[in-house]
Amino acid sequence: MIREKIFNFIGVAAIILLATFFLNAISTEQEEIQIAEKQRIDGIYSPYIPEELSFAGEKVPLENFDVYESLDNELMALAFWEAQTLRHIKRAYRYFPTIEPILAKNGVPDDFKYLVVAETGIANLVSPSKAEGYWQFLEKTGKEFGLVVTDEVDERYNLVKSTQAACQYFKQAHRKLGNWALVAASYNMGMGGVAKRVEEQQTNSYFDLHLNTETGRYLYRILAIKLIHEHPERYGYRINPEVLYKEIPTDTVLCDTTINNLKTYALAIGSNYKMLKLFNPWLHSDKLTNDENKTYQILIPKAGFRNFAKSK
């Protein structure tokens, strides 16, 4: 009888210990969130930095003071740039499902999706140096990696094709430079520029290279974006899933002839010119000359999905 009571007591104690462990884990996570929110409200906010961090499977040496402080500086800049950071999180929810499988198919680490956020916030921009599109290709470089760039068609503005071109760049840079951190740096400085610094300084570690200010900050900015996007609540962002920008289902219309007027063409395929331009920003004119009968894939939102309520 006494033995049974002892066993029963041990069993209850074990259950209590397990329950306490899980409750403490939940409590710790809630406390982190509450502390982040309180710090933000009070105006005192030192961003969370994990004990270990990697980029594309490669260890980030956070034990080095210069590495830790460089990441801390980028985290402070982004965590308190609330409107821009929130906009990027919302846009990523829509566009990452398109980008991620292209990276995977090409054998490029998933972390490179954060590079496009660092470059443009996943938007079609034009830089002062005339780099354009989601991935900021110069016209010459875009053509080298298979993108069509003309007065009427600019595939730097096509998310799928420009992401494929970026993957080709990443793989070529990895063959030349040997690790993914340097590949990311080269997207800012160029393969030749990074290779020259590696040779001059006799190190192939991004974290040991002395670089110009912009390239020296570049990977840390990508890492800061990764940390905030993966755990926004740790940085004071409590985001209701309902406010994220969802993917819009589309229909694909194949076209292998010249379109003299895209405005009337849009109406003919059951859409309008605004939607045609929104879903096909690579169409850079109000016409599409196609003397070679090339097949173009033109996207329009599925019927009913422009209506926000129906798209949920």
C-alpha positions as MATLAB code, in Angstrom:
seq = 'MIREKIFNFIGVAAIILLATFFLNAISTEQEEIQIAEKQRIDGIYSPYIPEELSFAGEKVPLENFDVYESLDNELMALAFWEAQTLRHIKRAYRYFPTIEPILAKNGVPDDFKYLVVAETGIANLVSPSKAEGYWQFLEKTGKEFGLVVTDEVDERYNLVKSTQAACQYFKQAHRKLGNWALVAASYNMGMGGVAKRVEEQQTNSYFDLHLNTETGRYLYRILAIKLIHEHPERYGYRINPEVLYKEIPTDTVLCDTTINNLKTYALAIGSNYKMLKLFNPWLHSDKLTNDENKTYQILIPKAGFRNFAKSK';
ca = [
       0.000    0.000    0.000;
       2.769    2.374    0.987;
       4.703    1.386   -2.176;
       1.680    2.181   -4.354;
       1.292    5.562   -2.691;
       4.983    6.282   -3.322;
       4.656    5.327   -7.020;
       1.502    7.421   -7.325;
       3.278   10.340   -5.697;
       6.256   10.004   -8.095;
       3.901    9.849  -11.086;
       2.045   12.973  -10.021;
       5.327   14.744   -9.317;
       6.616   13.844  -12.798;
       3.464   15.207  -14.408;
       3.746   18.393  -12.389;
       7.413   18.803  -13.412;
       6.604   18.324  -17.115;
       3.688   20.737  -16.917;
       5.896   23.279  -15.139;
       8.568   22.907  -17.843;
       6.130   23.601  -20.689;
       4.425   26.429  -18.825;
       7.808   28.016  -18.149;
       8.712   27.745  -21.843;
       5.451   29.446  -22.819;
       5.901   32.008  -20.067;
       9.454   32.800  -21.221;
       8.273   33.426  -24.782;
       5.441   35.641  -23.513;
       7.850   37.512  -21.264;
      10.192   38.177  -24.219;
       7.277   39.614  -26.185;
       6.062   41.708  -23.236;
       9.568   43.039  -22.572;
       9.984   43.961  -26.245;
       6.640   45.777  -26.237;
       7.379   47.578  -22.957;
      10.812   48.638  -24.166;
       9.309   49.980  -27.370;
       6.656   51.925  -25.431;
       9.242   53.268  -22.999;
      11.580   54.176  -25.856;
      14.320   51.895  -24.544;
      14.803   48.987  -26.867;
      17.887   46.868  -27.396;
      17.037   44.314  -30.101;
      17.215   40.613  -29.353;
      20.291   38.816  -30.724;
      20.349   35.005  -30.465;
      23.343   33.150  -29.080;
      23.859   31.396  -32.423;
      23.116   32.517  -35.968;
      23.844   31.252  -39.458;
      23.536   32.512  -42.998;
      22.872   29.934  -45.712;
      24.066   27.211  -43.333;
      27.325   29.038  -42.555;
      28.050   30.092  -38.952;
      28.049   33.783  -38.110;
      30.811   34.400  -35.499;
      28.755   36.418  -33.030;
      31.435   35.811  -30.397;
      33.529   38.459  -32.200;
      32.690   41.904  -30.801;
      32.817   43.582  -34.218;
      30.410   41.049  -35.722;
      28.010   41.301  -32.772;
      27.996   45.093  -32.794;
      27.616   45.311  -36.582;
      24.531   43.102  -36.423;
      23.225   45.035  -33.423;
      23.517   48.312  -35.347;
      21.533   46.962  -38.325;
      18.896   45.478  -36.036;
      18.446   48.815  -34.287;
      18.085   50.587  -37.629;
      15.465   48.151  -38.939;
      13.550   47.412  -35.752;
      12.832   51.120  -35.290;
      12.081   51.771  -38.951;
       8.582   50.563  -38.192;
       6.613   51.569  -41.292;
       9.194   50.276  -43.755;
       9.876   47.050  -41.870;
       6.162   46.314  -41.481;
       5.640   46.976  -45.193;
       8.410   44.495  -46.049;
       6.938   41.804  -43.787;
       3.547   42.207  -45.426;
       4.960   42.088  -48.946;
       7.151   39.075  -48.158;
       4.045   37.100  -47.223;
       2.788   37.552  -50.778;
       6.005   37.122  -52.746;
       8.150   34.631  -50.786;
       5.964   31.685  -51.945;
       7.029   32.544  -55.507;
      10.705   33.143  -54.678;
      11.355   30.200  -52.324;
      10.744   27.309  -54.762;
      12.886   28.991  -57.431;
      15.795   29.254  -54.994;
      15.305   25.629  -53.944;
      15.086   24.359  -57.517;
      18.380   26.078  -58.327;
      20.172   24.840  -55.220;
      20.459   28.330  -53.731;
      19.992   28.584  -49.930;
      16.628   29.879  -48.776;
      18.247   32.747  -46.851;
      18.851   34.545  -50.159;
      15.186   35.530  -50.194;
      16.136   38.107  -47.573;
      18.635   39.637  -49.995;
      15.838   40.814  -52.276;
      14.216   42.468  -49.258;
      17.503   44.270  -48.546;
      17.772   45.335  -52.177;
      14.270   46.603  -52.890;
      11.752   45.444  -50.305;
      10.516   43.103  -53.080;
       9.443   46.037  -55.226;
      10.403   47.214  -58.698;
      12.818   50.091  -58.127;
      15.370   52.041  -60.142;
      18.671   52.864  -58.441;
      20.834   55.937  -59.132;
      23.201   53.628  -61.055;
      20.272   52.465  -63.269;
      19.981   49.024  -61.694;
      16.329   48.075  -62.040;
      13.658   45.620  -61.018;
      13.144   43.395  -57.997;
      16.751   42.157  -57.925;
      18.378   45.381  -59.172;
      20.077   44.180  -62.330;
      21.952   46.607  -64.550;
      20.826   46.249  -68.156;
      24.108   44.645  -69.249;
      24.195   42.198  -66.319;
      20.540   41.290  -66.768;
      21.136   40.383  -70.394;
      24.222   38.339  -69.422;
      22.002   36.224  -67.181;
      19.319   35.677  -69.804;
      16.867   38.520  -69.226;
      15.211   40.310  -72.156;
      15.572   44.089  -71.892;
      14.023   46.211  -74.656;
      11.910   49.342  -74.905;
       8.763   47.211  -74.659;
       9.800   44.238  -72.525;
      12.019   44.369  -69.439;
      12.245   41.045  -67.637;
      14.111   42.606  -64.725;
      10.558   43.503  -63.667;
       9.343   39.913  -63.950;
       9.603   38.343  -60.477;
       9.938   34.750  -61.698;
      12.460   35.396  -64.465;
      14.546   37.888  -62.506;
      14.708   35.487  -59.549;
      15.912   32.749  -61.892;
      18.570   35.138  -63.223;
      19.621   36.026  -59.678;
      20.040   32.312  -58.940;
      22.360   31.966  -61.921;
      24.415   34.843  -60.554;
      24.553   33.312  -57.065;
      25.716   29.940  -58.360;
      28.388   31.485  -60.567;
      29.602   33.648  -57.693;
      29.703   30.635  -55.366;
      31.897   28.728  -57.823;
      34.260   31.707  -57.914;
      34.259   32.782  -54.249;
      33.630   29.536  -52.354;
      31.143   30.536  -49.654;
      27.665   32.064  -49.498;
      28.540   35.038  -47.309;
      30.955   36.281  -49.963;
      28.337   35.576  -52.634;
      25.947   37.910  -50.839;
      28.661   40.559  -50.487;
      29.455   40.261  -54.182;
      25.871   41.124  -55.053;
      26.642   44.548  -53.621;
      30.266   44.975  -54.694;
      30.559   42.637  -57.680;
      32.372   39.313  -57.988;
      35.581   40.917  -59.181;
      35.627   43.455  -56.369;
      35.188   40.823  -53.659;
      37.710   38.458  -55.281;
      40.265   41.284  -55.333;
      39.767   42.000  -51.603;
      40.071   38.291  -50.791;
      43.372   38.089  -52.670;
      44.767   41.310  -51.199;
      43.861   40.496  -47.597;
      44.479   36.747  -47.776;
      41.195   35.702  -46.181;
      38.007   34.280  -47.652;
      35.852   35.171  -44.638;
      33.408   38.034  -45.095;
      33.637   38.651  -41.360;
      37.421   39.160  -41.526;
      37.536   41.346  -44.646;
      37.986   45.100  -44.507;
      35.404   46.380  -46.994;
      33.825   49.670  -47.990;
      31.071   50.849  -45.656;
      28.145   49.772  -47.846;
      29.410   46.243  -48.515;
      30.700   45.936  -44.953;
      27.131   46.500  -43.695;
      25.384   44.537  -46.426;
      25.321   41.016  -44.980;
      24.473   42.306  -41.500;
      21.455   44.085  -42.972;
      20.353   40.800  -44.582;
      20.838   38.984  -41.264;
      18.818   41.634  -39.425;
      16.008   41.231  -41.953;
      16.127   37.458  -41.476;
      15.862   37.733  -37.686;
      12.954   40.189  -37.773;
      11.029   38.310  -40.466;
      11.450   34.946  -38.742;
      10.444   36.230  -35.267;
       8.756   39.634  -35.606;
       7.262   39.410  -32.107;
      10.757   39.477  -30.581;
      11.225   42.927  -32.079;
       7.900   44.382  -31.002;
       5.858   43.508  -34.099;
       2.558   41.830  -33.196;
       1.027   41.204  -36.606;
      -2.486   39.905  -37.145;
      -2.300   37.425  -40.079;
      -5.362   39.107  -41.572;
      -3.348   42.240  -42.426;
      -0.621   40.391  -44.355;
      -0.689   40.745  -48.142;
      -1.952   37.435  -49.469;
      -1.106   35.853  -52.794;
      -3.614   36.721  -55.504;
      -4.553   33.698  -57.656;
      -3.978   34.405  -61.334;
      -4.867   33.074  -64.743;
      -2.217   32.857  -67.450;
      -3.033   34.064  -70.953;
      -0.636   32.893  -73.668;
       0.111   35.373  -76.429;
       2.270   34.660  -79.510;
       1.257   37.594  -81.708;
       1.772   41.354  -81.730;
      -0.540   43.394  -79.505;
      -0.992   46.866  -80.949;
      -2.962   48.235  -78.012;
      -2.599   46.719  -74.551;
      -5.471   48.801  -73.216;
      -8.048   47.202  -75.482;
      -6.292   43.824  -75.182;
      -6.733   43.923  -71.392;
     -10.479   44.378  -71.802;
     -10.630   41.607  -74.385;
      -9.132   39.071  -71.950;
     -11.568   40.007  -69.183;
      -9.428   42.440  -67.193;
      -8.396   46.086  -67.442;
      -5.224   48.024  -68.218;
      -4.471   48.768  -64.552;
      -4.551   45.076  -63.575;
      -2.571   44.137  -66.689;
       0.223   46.524  -65.703;
       0.067   45.587  -62.023;
       0.495   41.857  -62.668;
       2.858   42.266  -65.637;
       5.205   45.140  -64.749;
       7.680   43.793  -67.323;
       5.414   45.207  -70.061;
       7.055   48.621  -70.447;
       4.948   50.028  -73.226;
       1.300   50.233  -74.255;
       1.971   47.699  -77.015;
       3.850   44.428  -77.496;
       5.652   43.879  -80.781;
       6.141   40.180  -81.461;
       7.532   39.650  -84.951;
       9.151   36.354  -83.937;
       5.892   34.880  -82.598;
       7.439   34.294  -79.182;
       4.996   32.979  -76.571;
       4.509   35.408  -73.690;
       2.768   34.496  -70.441;
       0.485   37.316  -69.366;
      -1.052   37.171  -65.896;
      -4.413   38.523  -64.795;
      -6.142   38.006  -61.430;
      -8.696   35.219  -61.365;
     -12.289   36.357  -61.603;
     -13.501   37.768  -58.302;
     -10.081   37.948  -56.644;
      -9.642   41.674  -57.035;
     -12.348   41.919  -54.407;
     -10.446   41.944  -51.100;
     -13.219   40.224  -49.135;
     -13.369   37.322  -51.604;
      -9.586   36.903  -51.667;
      -9.345   35.973  -47.985;
];
